[in-house]
Amino acid sequence: MTDTLTSYRLIAKDLTASLRRKAAEPSVARETAYYEANIGRVKSVDDLLGDQRLYAYAMKAYGLEEMTYAKAFMRKVLDEGAASAASFANRLADERYTTFAKAFSFGQGLTAQGTDPASFGMPAGAASLSAPKRLADAYDFSGRAETSFVVESRIDAATTQSVTVRLNAQTLAGRVADLSKVTPSEIAAAVAAQIAASDLKGKVQAGLAADGSLFFETTALTDLGADGVYGGSGMNADTLVSAGGAKRSLTIRNAPLSTADRVAADVGFGTDLGPDAMAQTVTQAYLRQSLESEAGDADTGVRLALYFARKAPTLTSAYDILGDAALSQVANTVIGLPATSGAATSEALARRADLIAKKIDIASLRDPAKLDAFVRRFAAIWDAQNNTASAPVLALFTGTGTLDAETLQSLQTARIGA
């Protein structure tokens, strides 16, 4: 049996080639081809759950293979989506469900409804929406970055109008001071300008909310036509739109990027595309999961190493590690901590998080070289603890197949990434 460190290095030294070999395997190629050929026909939760091959492929791509049997559970995840903080997926202590719900949102987006007057003399309520997150201090739209989403409003019982908002280097040129540092106010102004140039002019307004997020609201419009007086037809026809009431609605949903080489920029909308547009992302995730799963069948340590290498660049705090059993196992192995108890108190978890933060420089894991050094250190220690018969690294320390206490302690207590 090849030791963990060697197996990891063989896979990681050219991950692209490793994934290409995995993609070429007949069973993988067959399932991927089926997914790519059929996902475009999936337009609803029922469609996805009704095709077992597509559903199983999607579940494996997002690391949920063990939950494939739980269709009622997954239906609830998909039906409620991830746009609301109160949704079922967001209440689960596992980000895999939130990610899955976003990937297979089927264009649900966010929707708000106007309200009828609560009592005589009170105005009708307008429909309003804020993006789920505040805008960053600046965005770089000088290259391939793009935000693309649809703003849609039901004007009355029979009429719905919409506009696709696109923010990229071309649409922002001449509207912002610096394409590489587009500010929140410039983004809000650009969105408002595109709405004003569409059928929604005067019917929907956009701006910055108090919390710094993009804000949208339905507005009233009175246009008396070319003659400027009530009544008339053709060019003289009136357009009268109420700002509120139950017949007014506002929906924001994501739209595919304008070209395949665009990179989605996250301004609160426009990043979570539907399953058809996300097909390549899903197939790449499936290949990576398949690679890690196969490696884990032979050596759990290799799967843990590959998983940590994939997830580490997205970590922001020690609590991200504590919230993931596999990441915790890697961290515990490297710094010499025992596994946590399921009954751990909040104080105990806080102490553990503080210890992890002191021993592991999480920010440094965004550096590929430092991340690789960390994962290799994990693999070496894993071999020392689990693969004593096959780990050649042990020969560097003793001839007995065990690490001396002083060397093991130095491995486990060294500050990682320093």
C-alpha positions as CSV (number, residue, x, y, z in Angstrom):
1,M,0.0,0.0,0.0
2,T,1.3,3.4,-0.9
3,D,1.6,5.8,2.0
4,T,-0.7,8.9,2.4
5,L,1.9,11.5,1.7
6,T,3.1,9.8,-1.5
7,S,-0.5,9.2,-2.8
8,Y,-1.5,12.8,-2.1
9,R,1.6,14.1,-3.9
10,L,1.0,11.9,-6.9
11,I,-2.6,13.3,-7.3
12,A,-1.9,16.9,-6.3
13,K,1.2,17.6,-8.3
14,D,-0.9,17.7,-11.5
15,L,-4.5,17.9,-10.3
16,T,-5.7,18.9,-13.8
17,A,-4.3,15.7,-15.3
18,S,-5.7,13.7,-12.4
19,L,-9.2,15.1,-13.0
20,R,-8.8,14.5,-16.8
21,R,-8.0,10.8,-16.1
22,K,-11.0,10.5,-13.8
23,A,-13.2,12.1,-16.5
24,A,-12.1,9.6,-19.0
25,E,-13.2,6.6,-17.0
26,P,-16.1,5.0,-18.7
27,S,-18.6,5.1,-15.8
28,V,-17.8,8.7,-15.0
29,A,-17.8,9.8,-18.7
30,R,-21.2,8.1,-19.2
31,E,-22.9,9.8,-16.2
32,T,-21.4,13.2,-17.1
33,A,-22.6,12.9,-20.7
34,Y,-26.1,12.1,-19.5
35,Y,-26.1,15.0,-17.1
36,E,-24.9,17.5,-19.8
37,A,-27.4,16.2,-22.3
38,N,-30.4,16.3,-20.0
39,I,-30.1,19.0,-17.4
40,G,-31.3,21.6,-19.8
41,R,-34.8,20.0,-19.7
42,V,-35.0,20.3,-15.9
43,K,-37.1,23.3,-15.0
44,S,-38.5,22.4,-11.6
45,V,-37.8,20.5,-8.4
46,D,-40.1,17.8,-9.6
47,D,-38.1,17.4,-12.8
48,L,-34.8,17.0,-10.9
49,L,-36.1,14.6,-8.3
50,G,-38.0,12.7,-11.0
51,D,-34.8,11.8,-12.9
52,Q,-32.8,9.5,-10.6
53,R,-29.6,9.7,-12.7
54,L,-29.6,13.5,-12.8
55,Y,-30.5,13.8,-9.1
56,A,-27.9,11.3,-8.0
57,Y,-25.2,13.0,-10.1
58,A,-26.1,16.4,-8.6
59,M,-26.1,15.1,-5.1
60,K,-22.6,13.5,-5.5
61,A,-21.3,16.7,-7.1
62,Y,-22.1,18.6,-3.9
63,G,-20.9,16.0,-1.5
64,L,-24.4,14.8,-0.5
65,E,-24.2,11.3,-2.0
66,E,-25.1,9.7,1.4
67,M,-28.4,11.7,1.4
68,T,-29.6,10.7,-2.1
69,Y,-32.2,8.4,-0.5
70,A,-33.8,11.3,1.4
71,K,-35.9,12.8,-1.3
72,A,-38.5,14.3,1.0
73,F,-35.7,16.0,3.0
74,M,-34.0,17.3,-0.2
75,R,-37.4,18.5,-1.6
76,K,-37.7,20.8,1.4
77,V,-34.2,22.1,0.9
78,L,-35.0,22.9,-2.8
79,D,-38.5,24.2,-2.3
80,E,-37.5,26.8,0.3
81,G,-34.2,27.7,-1.5
82,A,-31.5,29.7,0.1
83,A,-32.5,33.3,-0.5
84,S,-34.1,33.7,2.9
85,A,-32.1,33.4,6.1
86,A,-35.1,31.5,7.5
87,S,-35.1,28.8,4.8
88,F,-34.7,25.2,5.7
89,A,-31.2,25.0,4.0
90,N,-29.9,28.0,5.9
91,R,-31.2,26.6,9.2
92,L,-29.1,23.4,8.7
93,A,-25.6,23.4,10.2
94,D,-24.1,22.3,6.9
95,E,-23.2,24.7,4.1
96,R,-23.5,21.8,1.5
97,Y,-27.3,22.2,1.6
98,T,-27.2,25.9,1.1
99,T,-24.8,25.6,-1.8
100,F,-27.0,22.9,-3.3
101,A,-30.2,25.0,-2.9
102,K,-28.5,27.9,-4.6
103,A,-27.2,25.8,-7.6
104,F,-30.7,24.3,-8.2
105,S,-32.8,27.3,-7.4
106,F,-34.7,27.1,-10.8
107,G,-34.8,30.9,-11.0
108,Q,-36.8,31.4,-7.8
109,G,-34.9,34.5,-6.9
110,L,-36.5,37.0,-4.4
111,T,-40.1,38.1,-4.6
112,A,-42.0,40.8,-2.8
113,Q,-45.7,41.6,-3.0
114,G,-47.4,44.9,-2.6
115,T,-50.2,45.3,-0.1
116,D,-53.8,46.6,-0.4
117,P,-54.8,49.5,2.0
118,A,-55.2,48.2,5.6
119,S,-58.1,50.6,6.2
120,F,-60.0,53.3,4.4
121,G,-57.8,56.3,3.7
122,M,-54.5,54.5,4.1
123,P,-52.3,54.1,1.0
124,A,-51.5,50.8,-0.6
125,G,-48.1,49.4,0.3
126,A,-45.3,49.2,-2.4
127,A,-43.3,46.0,-3.0
128,S,-39.6,46.3,-2.0
129,L,-36.5,44.1,-1.9
130,S,-33.0,44.4,-0.6
131,A,-30.1,42.2,-1.7
132,P,-29.1,39.5,0.8
133,K,-25.8,41.2,1.5
134,R,-24.2,44.6,1.6
135,L,-22.0,45.7,-1.2
136,A,-18.2,45.6,-0.8
137,D,-16.2,48.7,-0.7
138,A,-15.2,48.4,-4.3
139,Y,-15.4,45.9,-7.3
140,D,-13.1,45.3,-10.2
141,F,-15.0,45.3,-13.5
142,S,-11.9,46.0,-15.6
143,G,-11.6,42.5,-16.8
144,R,-14.1,39.6,-17.4
145,A,-16.2,40.2,-14.3
146,E,-20.0,40.6,-14.8
147,T,-23.1,40.8,-12.8
148,S,-26.3,39.7,-14.5
149,F,-29.8,39.6,-13.1
150,V,-33.5,40.2,-14.1
151,V,-35.7,42.8,-12.4
152,E,-39.3,41.9,-13.0
153,S,-42.5,43.6,-11.8
154,R,-46.2,42.8,-12.2
155,I,-47.7,46.1,-13.1
156,D,-51.3,45.0,-12.8
157,A,-53.3,41.8,-12.9
158,A,-52.5,41.3,-16.6
159,T,-49.2,42.9,-17.2
160,T,-45.6,41.9,-16.2
161,Q,-42.5,43.8,-17.4
162,S,-38.8,43.1,-16.9
163,V,-35.3,44.1,-17.7
164,T,-32.0,42.2,-17.6
165,V,-29.4,44.2,-15.7
166,R,-25.8,43.6,-16.8
167,L,-22.8,45.2,-15.1
168,N,-19.5,44.7,-16.9
169,A,-16.6,46.6,-18.4
170,Q,-18.7,47.5,-21.4
171,T,-21.9,48.7,-19.7
172,L,-20.0,50.6,-17.0
173,A,-17.5,52.3,-19.3
174,G,-17.9,56.1,-19.1
175,R,-20.2,55.8,-16.1
176,V,-17.6,55.1,-13.4
177,A,-14.4,56.8,-12.5
178,D,-12.3,53.7,-12.3
179,L,-13.4,50.3,-13.7
180,S,-11.0,48.5,-11.3
181,K,-12.5,50.2,-8.3
182,V,-16.3,50.6,-8.9
183,T,-18.0,51.9,-5.7
184,P,-21.3,50.9,-4.3
185,S,-22.9,54.3,-5.2
186,E,-21.7,53.8,-8.8
187,I,-23.1,50.3,-9.0
188,A,-26.5,51.5,-7.7
189,A,-26.5,54.4,-10.2
190,A,-25.7,52.0,-13.1
191,V,-28.5,49.7,-12.1
192,A,-30.9,52.5,-11.8
193,A,-29.9,53.8,-15.3
194,Q,-30.5,50.4,-16.9
195,I,-33.9,50.2,-15.3
196,A,-34.7,53.8,-16.5
197,A,-33.8,52.8,-20.0
198,S,-36.3,49.9,-20.0
199,D,-40.0,49.4,-19.8
200,L,-39.8,49.6,-16.1
201,K,-38.9,53.3,-16.2
202,G,-40.8,55.2,-13.5
203,K,-42.3,51.9,-12.2
204,V,-39.3,50.5,-10.3
205,Q,-36.5,52.5,-8.5
206,A,-33.1,51.2,-7.4
207,G,-30.6,52.6,-4.9
208,L,-28.6,51.8,-1.8
209,A,-30.4,50.7,1.4
210,A,-29.3,51.9,4.8
211,D,-27.2,48.7,5.3
212,G,-25.3,49.3,2.1
213,S,-27.1,46.6,0.0
214,L,-28.9,47.2,-3.3
215,F,-32.5,48.2,-2.8
216,F,-35.4,48.0,-5.2
217,E,-39.0,49.3,-4.8
218,T,-42.1,49.6,-7.0
219,T,-43.1,53.2,-7.8
220,A,-46.2,55.0,-9.2
221,L,-46.3,56.3,-12.8
222,T,-48.7,58.6,-14.4
223,D,-48.1,59.2,-18.1
224,L,-51.0,61.0,-19.9
225,G,-49.6,60.2,-23.4
226,A,-48.6,62.6,-26.1
227,D,-51.7,64.9,-25.6
228,G,-51.0,65.4,-21.9
229,V,-54.7,64.9,-20.9
230,Y,-56.6,62.0,-19.5
231,G,-58.1,59.5,-22.0
232,G,-57.1,58.8,-25.6
233,S,-55.7,56.0,-27.6
234,G,-52.5,55.2,-29.5
235,M,-49.9,57.9,-28.8
236,N,-52.4,59.6,-26.6
237,A,-53.1,56.5,-24.5
238,D,-52.6,57.0,-20.7
239,T,-50.3,54.8,-18.6
240,L,-51.4,54.8,-14.9
241,V,-49.5,52.5,-12.6
242,S,-50.0,52.3,-8.8
243,A,-46.9,52.0,-6.6
244,G,-48.6,49.4,-4.3
245,G,-51.4,47.1,-3.9
246,A,-51.7,43.3,-4.1
247,K,-51.5,43.5,-7.9
248,R,-48.0,44.9,-7.8
249,S,-45.0,42.6,-7.3
250,L,-41.3,42.8,-7.6
251,T,-39.0,39.9,-8.4
252,I,-35.2,39.7,-8.7
253,R,-33.7,36.5,-10.2
254,N,-30.3,35.6,-11.5
255,A,-29.6,35.4,-15.3
256,P,-26.9,33.6,-17.2
257,L,-23.8,35.6,-17.9
258,S,-23.6,37.2,-21.4
259,T,-20.7,35.0,-22.6
260,A,-19.1,31.8,-21.4
261,D,-15.8,33.5,-20.5
262,R,-17.4,35.9,-18.1
263,V,-16.8,35.6,-14.3
264,A,-19.7,36.3,-12.0
265,A,-19.2,39.3,-9.6
266,D,-21.2,39.1,-6.4
267,V,-23.2,42.2,-5.7
268,G,-26.0,40.3,-3.9
269,F,-27.6,39.2,-7.1
270,G,-26.4,37.7,-10.3
271,T,-24.1,34.9,-9.1
272,D,-26.2,31.8,-8.4
273,L,-27.3,30.6,-11.8
274,G,-29.7,27.9,-12.7
275,P,-28.7,24.3,-13.2
276,D,-28.5,24.6,-17.0
277,A,-26.1,27.5,-16.9
278,M,-24.2,25.9,-14.1
279,A,-23.7,22.5,-15.9
280,Q,-20.0,22.9,-16.3
281,T,-19.6,23.9,-12.6
282,V,-21.6,20.8,-11.5
283,T,-19.6,18.4,-13.7
284,Q,-16.3,19.8,-12.4
285,A,-17.5,19.4,-8.9
286,Y,-18.6,15.8,-9.7
287,L,-15.2,14.9,-11.0
288,R,-13.5,16.3,-7.9
289,Q,-15.8,14.4,-5.6
290,S,-15.3,11.2,-7.6
291,L,-11.5,11.7,-7.4
292,E,-11.6,12.3,-3.6
293,S,-14.0,9.4,-3.0
294,E,-11.9,6.9,-4.9
295,A,-8.8,8.0,-3.1
296,G,-10.6,7.7,0.2
297,D,-11.6,4.1,-0.6
298,A,-7.9,3.2,-0.5
299,D,-6.7,5.7,2.2
300,T,-8.9,8.0,4.3
301,G,-6.0,10.3,4.8
302,V,-5.7,11.0,1.1
303,R,-9.3,12.0,0.9
304,L,-9.0,14.2,3.9
305,A,-5.9,15.9,2.4
306,L,-7.6,16.5,-0.9
307,Y,-10.7,17.8,0.7
308,F,-8.8,20.2,3.0
309,A,-6.8,21.4,0.0
310,R,-10.0,22.2,-1.9
311,K,-11.8,23.9,1.0
312,A,-9.0,25.7,2.8
313,P,-8.8,28.8,0.5
314,T,-12.5,29.6,1.4
315,L,-11.9,29.5,5.2
316,T,-12.2,32.8,7.1
317,S,-12.0,31.7,10.8
318,A,-11.4,28.7,13.1
319,Y,-15.2,28.2,13.4
320,D,-15.3,27.3,9.7
321,I,-13.0,24.4,10.6
322,L,-14.9,23.4,13.7
323,G,-18.2,23.4,11.7
324,D,-16.8,20.7,9.3
325,A,-16.0,17.3,10.6
326,A,-13.4,16.5,7.9
327,L,-11.7,19.9,8.2
328,S,-11.6,19.4,12.0
329,Q,-10.0,16.0,11.7
330,V,-7.2,17.4,9.6
331,A,-6.6,20.4,12.0
332,N,-6.8,18.1,15.0
333,T,-4.2,15.7,13.5
334,V,-1.8,18.5,12.7
335,I,-1.9,20.3,16.0
336,G,-2.4,17.2,18.2
337,L,-5.9,17.8,19.5
338,P,-8.3,15.0,20.4
339,A,-11.7,14.8,18.6
340,T,-14.4,17.0,20.1
341,S,-17.3,15.6,22.1
342,G,-20.7,15.9,20.7
343,A,-21.8,17.5,24.0
344,A,-19.1,20.2,23.9
345,T,-20.2,23.5,25.5
346,S,-20.0,26.8,23.7
347,E,-17.2,27.8,26.1
348,A,-15.3,24.7,25.2
349,L,-15.8,25.3,21.5
350,A,-14.6,28.9,21.9
351,R,-11.4,27.7,23.6
352,R,-10.9,25.2,20.8
353,A,-11.4,27.8,18.1
354,D,-8.9,30.1,19.9
355,L,-6.3,27.3,20.0
356,I,-6.8,26.5,16.3
357,A,-6.5,30.1,15.4
358,K,-3.2,30.4,17.3
359,K,-1.7,27.2,15.8
360,I,-2.9,27.6,12.2
361,D,-2.5,30.8,10.2
362,I,-5.8,30.5,8.3
363,A,-5.2,33.5,6.1
364,S,-1.9,31.9,4.9
365,L,-3.8,28.9,3.5
366,R,-4.9,31.1,0.5
367,D,-1.2,30.9,-0.6
368,P,-1.0,27.7,-2.7
369,A,2.6,27.0,-1.5
370,K,1.8,27.4,2.2
371,L,-1.4,25.3,1.8
372,D,0.5,22.5,0.1
373,A,3.1,22.6,2.9
374,F,0.3,22.3,5.4
375,V,-1.4,19.4,3.7
376,R,1.8,17.6,3.3
377,R,2.5,18.0,7.0
378,F,-0.9,16.5,7.7
379,A,-0.2,13.6,5.4
380,A,3.2,12.9,7.1
381,I,1.6,12.9,10.6
382,W,-1.3,10.8,9.4
383,D,1.1,8.3,8.1
384,A,3.0,8.3,11.4
385,Q,-0.2,7.6,13.3
386,N,-2.0,5.3,10.9
387,N,0.3,3.8,8.2
388,T,3.4,2.8,10.1
389,A,4.0,-0.2,7.9
390,S,4.0,1.7,4.6
391,A,5.2,5.3,5.4
392,P,8.8,5.8,4.3
393,V,8.9,9.1,6.2
394,L,9.3,7.1,9.4
395,A,12.7,6.0,8.4
396,L,13.8,9.6,8.8
397,F,13.2,9.4,12.5
398,T,13.7,5.9,14.0
399,G,14.3,2.4,12.9
400,T,11.4,1.1,14.9
401,G,8.5,2.4,12.9
402,T,7.5,5.1,15.4
403,L,8.3,8.7,15.9
404,D,10.3,9.8,18.9
405,A,8.2,11.9,21.3
406,E,10.3,15.1,20.8
407,T,10.0,15.0,17.0
408,L,6.3,14.3,17.1
409,Q,5.7,17.2,19.5
410,S,7.6,19.6,17.3
411,L,5.5,18.6,14.3
412,Q,2.3,19.0,16.2
413,T,3.0,22.3,18.0
414,A,4.8,24.2,15.2
415,R,2.8,27.3,14.1
416,I,1.5,26.4,10.6
417,G,1.9,29.0,7.8
418,A,4.2,31.2,9.8
